[in-house]
Amino acid sequence: MPDGLPAYLDALLGGRRVECMAIVERALAANARLRDVYLGLFQPALYSVGDLWERNRVTVATEHLATSIVETQMSLLEAGLFDAPHKNATAVVACSANEHHQIGGRMIADAFEWNGWHADFLGANTPEDALLAYLADRTPNVVALSLSVAFNIDRLLHTVEAIRIRFPSLPILVGGQAFRWGRCAAVEAVPGVTVLAGLDEFERRLPEWEPHG
Amino acid sequence: MASEPFNEALVRHLRDFVPLLVVDLDAGGIVRDLNAYARVVLGDRLVGRPFSEVVVDFVGGFDLAALLTPSEGVYKIDLVTASLAPETYFVRGLVNGSTTVLVGHPDFAGTERLRDEVLGLNRQLSTLGRQVQKANAELRELNELKTRFLGMAAHDLRRPIGAVITYTEFVRDEAGEAMDPEHVGFLDTVLTIALGMKRLVDDFLDVAVIESGKLRLQIGRVSVEQVIQPAIDLARLAGHRKSIEVVTDRIDGDILVEVDAERLQQVLVNLLGNAVEHSPPGGRVTLDARCDGDRLVLAVSDQGNGLTADQQARLFAPFGVVGTQKTAAERSTGLGLVIARKIVDAHGGGLRVESEAGAGATFVVEVPVSHGLREGPAPGSSPPQ
């Protein structure tokens, strides 16, 4: 994992975009992989910002600015992911309706990519109808739904059930910060749904959903 | 210490800590004082100046007198902030004798809606950026596949076309005298078509090599004469058929240059061939080859119809064959100039056209005369590097 998390967090909280990029570039120059940057800098830094916000140590504006800086950096770094060799495996990743936090879902989409999958990321607040239409058109091997805020869980459950009815055999992966304090029995009770605790579990189990042949 | 009376404490808190604009005006509308929030929003510069200076009022609708008159009215006014961005406030004038305190609050609902929209649009933009990058990667992959396919197809076609040319020439040369002249004519037609196909396939192969990024120059030290003479000979042969004279102007033939002679000849063959094809019978094509400082400059001029600005803009695009009239209806793949420019680019040079409609055209190639070769064998005998 790359060094520099404290400095990165400090720059992020200060809104110092250029300094954040310099730290990431130093990590990449020291042969860090994109995965290392995501898991060693972006993810822990954003978790820390979230914790600080929950403890009233930073404002909503600071949290938004930090998110915006990280997402811009992801945009700049992602290009290399798409040029790598890919398998014949496709995932659709989305955040459910009313879910306005999208970085977690985007990280999962990128994790699919660095594991050789094609991943279409539909972004935050994806309307259920639009998601179902996209799945019908794209016919992916897996759909992954990200949820950051626990009070949106009913919407997520509704979407999961709608997908199950329309696409009975499509594996549904669910994860995100909303499940940080525990899994959700109602979601897991839907057949073919897997709730994942984090990126490590996601990557460990990904071969289960890889198409054969 | 006695505690502050409730109302005074409330007013002081509202005035000092709440995002509320509080501006003290005199009877003439001159600003006497600003609270902390107003100083941040409007800047200190306003003290002692007319309040109307910071009001955005394109149509003269701002009524200061209404604000300075006791009333319950709340007015929407747009103010120029310290950052020069206009911002909407809802303002009421509280009149107290000869002074008035303007109290205004921002458009909270509008600002909140704007914030949500901006954040949402930023997320959408970011997501779309990812989709564009992914689509670009897929297009790059498809383009590479296309280039590989093009190269393979061209490579596989080259050998049978070569066999057609060889055997047709053989039959014509060996058995032509015994054949009916009409049948010899058929063989010539086959040969012409096959040679055209070979040129096409050669262009496709060149494009495939260039697009795959595998164009490697074989730089050697040669004289300018060695570069240009084979191309001139070929152009004169083609020009002879149309009574077109191919002449040279200034030629620095003895000067040594470091270039890929074969590839640069290919460029010249293309430019001279185009010049001949676009020249009217009896016309003249001129080649100028000189060394200008550290650059070799080759200029090919014709007396054809020239090119409009629009035609020039499309000239170097793949398959961008422009609508100029070739004087003997010669065929073209539309790739020759693309290949020529790529070869010149690979030399670190440039290829440009100077032309006006109806006044002929001059194609100018400029390449560096040196590519940093170490001192080598005598001129004309240097092997490719």
Contacts between the chains, C-beta under 8 A, distances in Angstrom:
chain1	res1	chain2	res2	distance
A	64	B	119	6.6
A	68	B	122	6.6
A	71	B	123	7.8
A	71	B	126	5.1
A	72	B	126	7.4
A	74	B	126	8.0
A	75	B	126	5.9
A	75	B	129	5.0
A	75	B	130	6.6
A	75	B	133	7.6
A	78	B	130	5.9
A	78	B	133	5.7
A	79	B	133	5.1
A	79	B	136	7.9
A	79	B	137	7.4
A	82	B	133	5.9
A	82	B	134	4.9
A	82	B	136	7.5
A	82	B	137	3.3
A	82	B	138	7.5
A	83	B	137	5.1
A	83	B	140	6.9
A	83	B	141	7.9
A	100	B	119	7.5
A	100	B	120	7.4
A	100	B	123	7.3
A	102	B	123	5.6
A	102	B	126	7.9
A	102	B	127	7.0
A	106	B	126	8.0
A	106	B	127	7.6
A	106	B	130	7.1
A	109	B	130	7.6
A	118	B	134	8.0
A	120	B	131	7.4
A	120	B	134	7.6
A	121	B	127	6.2
A	121	B	130	5.8
A	121	B	131	7.4
A	122	B	127	7.2
A	123	B	123	6.1
A	123	B	124	6.4
A	123	B	126	7.9
A	123	B	127	3.5
A	124	B	120	7.7
A	124	B	123	4.9
A	124	B	127	7.6
A	125	B	120	7.4
A	125	B	123	8.0
